[in-house]
Amino acid sequence: MLMVAATSSTPLIEWSLLGHVVLYSLVIAVGLVVMFSAGLAGLSLARANQRSAFARFSGVVVTALTSAVIGASLVWGLIVIVKK
Amino acid sequence: MHNSLLLSIVIIVALAFDFTNGFHDTANAVAPTIATGAMKPRAAVAMCSVLNLVGAFLSLKVAATIASALVAQNLVTLPVIFAGLIGAICWNVTTWYFAIPSSSSHALIGGVVGAMLVLAGGHAVLWGGLVSKVIVPAGIAPFVALVAAGVAVVAARSLTSKVDAKASGLGFRIGQIGSSSLLSLAHGTNDAQKTMGVVTLALIANGSLGADASTPWWVVAVCAAAIALGTFVGGWRIIRTLGKGFTHLLPEQGFAAQIASSAVILTSSHLGLPLSTTHVATGSIIGVGAATPRQPVRWKLVANVAIAWVLTLPAAAVAGAIAYAVAHLIGGTFGVVVLAVAAGAYLALIFHLSRRHVVNAVNVNDSIGERDDDVVDSASVSA
């Protein structure tokens, strides 16, 4: 929804706010996709039988870490939705 | 002040707008999910509908309504709200017929502003707010989403280049279901609230509620039901344009587009500058297409959609202005009734025309131009 609340004290274009929106949106969007993709790569590594035990362990760790970050992001998303 | 018949008509029209908002915006959340085969079309739309319903109940804080924040609130009357809604519905249904994704929020804003201009002239509109919170965000939204989704899909491709294609495809499809769910929930919270605000404003304008009254529970319930029903009907034409029209989406592209859309919408909303879901979702899909080598983007269709976005505010404003002027000319509740009947006839005509080239759950994944009777090709969109 586009909620509009113009007051005389606010500038016509809030460049700082726009900059924050652009920067944070980019970082979060790219970060989440990188995390998910790294998780997929980690999962693939963990399930590859021909790999060494260390490689498989690394895969499990990467998958667990990225899953935790993505889970936390989902919770953050739900909080943003509910708090609006 | 009390006019039960007029109030009833306004509420019915508001719910009709909510319904069109639902089916117009279904595509934003589910088009990539359907296009990549992550979910069956009917299942995706049903899930989206349920989450829109849930989302509508999640946040009941109607902080500000479009009408009260964009125009002088003391001048708002039931006929103004009615005319604004009629303008928005006409634009929504027309763009649906031409399979163009366009912003329902902008259509509503345009409709209300147009009606207010006829009622009270330019001084009744807060032009600064219109520029800073509507026009500027509308300009940046698709570009932010386009860049975010483009960079994201390049990263996704390089990180999973050594992963088995079948496994990564399955992973990205599962991820799409999650991101699609989040988008649906956010949409229900945002857009159902918009209609709740309009109905509450109508009740206040009619004297049925005090100026500081909160939204009655029945308003929440009927608005939630209307948007969920609209979503469930599924705006298949627009789903097809977003999912198949701009580019051929692969699972990693669909995932990157939807994650980018979710991130941009939720982040901008959190920072206090909510962006149009439609503009963001469309920008994301174009972004993943543009960032993928040997994956052509239909730029002619992109241009047509961009033109429609530019036209949304003024076109809905003209429709709202005409609606208000005609209702005012005829006069009283009778004028509103006549206009409601005329709008109903227009909707019936559009629906009748749409039956000539049906797009539904069966053919929603046909490539654009694959069938001779395609209505959603770029040529017809430009018609």
Interface residues (C-beta under 8 A of the other chain):
Chain A: M1 L2 M3 V4 A5 A6 S8 T10 P11 L12 I13 E14 L17 L18 H20 V21 V22 Y24 S25 L26 I28 A29 V30 L32 V33 V34 F36 S37 A38 G39 L40 A41 L43 S44 L74 G77 L78 V80 I81 V82 K83 K84
Chain B: G55 L58 S59 K61 A63 A64 I66 A69 L70 S105 H106 I109 L126 G128 G129 L130 V131 S132 K133 V134 V136 P137 I140 V144 A145 V147 A148 A149 V151 A152 V153 A155 A156 L159 T160 K162 V163 D164 A167 S168 G171 F172 G175 G178 L182 L185 A186 T189 N190 D191 Q193 K194 E252 F255 A256 I259 A260 S262 A263 V264 L266 T267 S268 S269 H270 L271 G272 L273 P274 L275 S276
